Amino acid sequence: MTSTTLSGEALQALSDKDKQNLADIHELLRLLFTRNRNQHRRSHWFSSLHQFRRQLGLLLEELASRKKSAAAKSMLARLQYWDERCIHQWYLQFSQLLAVGPFASLGLVLVACVARVCRITGITGYYEEIASQEAKDAMTAMNHGLDSKEFGAYLKEDEPWDQGEAIPREE
């Protein structure tokens, strides 16, 4: 999972504005955590909020670290961990809050926080690279006729394709 988009060095080169955005998101998550702890502490989404807040706090500590090379390795490992185990879980848990009427606004804020953190840290760019490469591979396969090998079992050679029937509009 090495990519030019996911790297600790890229995170260390973040602008002050992006670092401040991460700090603001962390503060927002801290306030949401404190406000909702008593009512929602046993909910599934609340444990995801706790993990998200904690992981973002650890990332901010690594960004502020004076040991740049060790922090870069640690940040890369953290981003890979987020990609493999956390981001999808956070998104799923927080998007389920959108379906719950009274908590839809809270779910929207949390999903937006996950999206912004992913954009700032480069995870979104990494996903776009993967999707772009998969789309290129699919287009290449279609151009070379390889898709008929994959979907050929659904089409029989001796049967004509159904072209449909034109239905005139009644006026």
C-alpha positions in Angstrom: 0.0 0.0 0.0 2.8 2.4 -0.7 1.8 5.4 -2.7 3.0 8.9 -3.2 -0.3 10.1 -1.8 -0.1 8.3 1.5 3.1 9.3 3.2 4.3 10.7 6.5 6.5 13.2 4.8 3.5 14.7 2.9 1.7 15.1 6.3 4.7 16.9 7.8 4.6 19.3 4.8 0.9 20.2 5.5 0.2 23.9 5.5 -0.6 25.7 8.8 -4.2 26.1 7.6 -4.6 22.3 7.2 -3.0 21.6 10.6 -5.3 24.2 12.1 -8.3 22.5 10.4 -7.3 19.1 11.9 -6.9 20.8 15.3 -10.4 22.4 14.9 -11.9 19.0 14.0 -10.3 17.4 17.0 -11.7 20.1 19.3 -15.2 19.6 17.7 -14.9 15.9 18.3 -13.8 16.4 21.9 -16.8 18.6 22.5 -19.2 16.2 20.9 -17.7 13.3 22.9 -18.0 15.2 26.2 -21.6 16.3 25.5 -22.9 12.9 24.4 -20.9 10.6 26.7 -23.7 10.0 29.3 -26.5 9.5 26.8 -24.8 7.5 24.1 -21.8 5.8 25.7 -23.2 2.3 24.9 -24.1 3.0 21.3 -22.0 1.5 18.5 -21.4 4.9 16.9 -20.2 6.4 20.1 -17.3 3.9 20.3 -16.4 4.9 16.8 -16.5 8.6 17.8 -14.2 7.8 20.7 -11.7 5.9 18.5 -11.8 8.7 15.8 -11.2 11.4 18.4 -8.3 9.5 19.9 -6.7 8.6 16.6 -6.9 12.2 15.4 -5.4 13.4 18.7 -2.5 10.9 18.3 -1.9 12.1 14.7 -1.8 15.7 15.9 0.8 14.8 18.5 2.9 13.2 15.8 2.6 16.3 13.7 3.8 18.4 16.5 6.7 16.0 17.3 10.3 17.3 16.9 11.6 13.9 15.7 10.6 14.2 12.1 11.9 10.9 10.7 10.4 8.7 13.4 7.1 10.7 13.3 6.9 10.3 9.5 7.1 6.5 9.8 4.6 6.5 12.7 2.2 8.7 10.7 2.4 6.5 7.6 1.7 3.4 9.8 -1.3 5.3 11.3 -2.7 6.2 7.9 -2.3 2.6 6.7 -4.1 1.4 9.9 -6.9 4.0 9.3 -7.2 2.8 5.7 -7.3 -0.9 6.5 -9.4 -0.8 9.7 -11.0 2.5 10.7 -12.2 4.8 7.9 -14.8 2.4 6.6 -16.1 1.6 10.1 -16.3 5.2 11.1 -18.1 6.1 7.9 -20.6 3.2 8.3 -21.3 4.0 12.0 -21.7 7.7 11.4 -23.8 7.4 8.3 -26.2 5.1 10.2 -26.9 8.1 12.4 -28.2 9.9 9.4 -31.1 7.5 9.2 -32.1 8.2 12.8 -34.3 11.3 12.8 -33.2 13.1 16.0 -29.5 12.4 15.4 -29.3 13.1 11.7 -27.5 16.4 12.2 -25.0 14.8 14.5 -24.4 12.1 11.9 -23.9 14.6 9.2 -21.3 16.5 11.2 -19.4 13.3 12.0 -19.4 12.1 8.3 -18.2 15.5 7.2 -15.4 15.4 9.8 -14.3 12.0 8.5 -14.4 13.3 4.9 -12.4 16.4 5.7 -9.7 14.5 7.7 -9.4 12.0 4.8 -9.0 14.9 2.3 -6.4 16.6 4.5 -4.3 13.5 5.2 -4.4 12.3 1.6 -6.5 9.2 2.1 -9.1 10.5 -0.4 -6.4 11.1 -3.0 -5.2 7.5 -2.5 -8.7 6.2 -3.0 -9.1 8.3 -6.2 -5.8 6.8 -7.5 -7.1 3.3 -6.9 -10.5 4.0 -8.6 -8.7 5.7 -11.5 -6.5 2.7 -12.0 -9.4 0.2 -11.7 -11.4 2.3 -14.3 -8.4 2.3 -16.7 -8.0 -1.5 -16.3 -11.7 -2.0 -17.0 -11.5 0.2 -20.1 -8.4 -1.6 -21.4 -10.2 -5.0 -20.9 -13.2 -3.8 -22.8 -11.1 -2.5 -25.6 -9.3 -5.8 -26.0 -12.5 -7.8 -25.8 -11.6 -9.4 -22.5 -15.0 -8.5 -21.1 -16.7 -11.1 -23.3 -14.7 -13.8 -21.5 -15.9 -12.6 -18.2 -19.6 -12.1 -19.2 -19.7 -14.7 -22.0 -21.4 -17.3 -19.8 -24.5 -15.1 -19.7 -24.8 -14.8 -23.5 -25.4 -17.8 -25.7 -23.8 -17.8 -29.1 -26.8 -19.2 -31.0 -29.4 -16.8 -29.5 -29.9 -13.4 -31.0 -29.6 -10.4 -28.7 -32.9 -8.9 -27.7 -33.0 -5.5 -29.2 -36.3 -4.6 -27.6 -39.4 -3.3 -29.3 -40.2 0.2 -30.3 -43.5 1.4 -28.7 -45.1 4.4 -30.4 -46.3 7.2 -28.2 -50.1 7.6 -28.0 -51.4 11.1 -28.2 
